[in-house]
Amino acid sequence: MSYKNYGIKPELVERVKLKMKNKAIKERIKQQLEGVSKYDLQDRVKVRRLVRTSAQILQEPLTETQQEQLVAFVLAQKIDPNNTFHLIKLWGMFR
């Protein structure tokens, strides 16, 4: 299912993709996600915290609605960061 189905605007995704090309920002995001498990990514409180912190790193102000849309998207994906297939699937969504 596409991120658009969760109300996440393509413009936001494009801005984030562009910002992630900056090596310093990419490294800060990677550090933040270090050690995150599939169980963490199914915990609404932890995902909300990750979304907020990531938005701060990216200097991307998000409304409460946008935050909830992103949290709902992450929870629905049932992401296992140790499963290569899951990561490839996500990468394909945002190409």
Secondary structure, 3 states (H helix, E strand, C coil): CCHHHHCCCHHHHHHHHHHCCCHHHHHHHHHHHCCCCCCHHHCHHHHHHHHHHHHHHCCCCCCHHHHHHHHHHHHHHCCCCCCHHHHHHHHHHCC
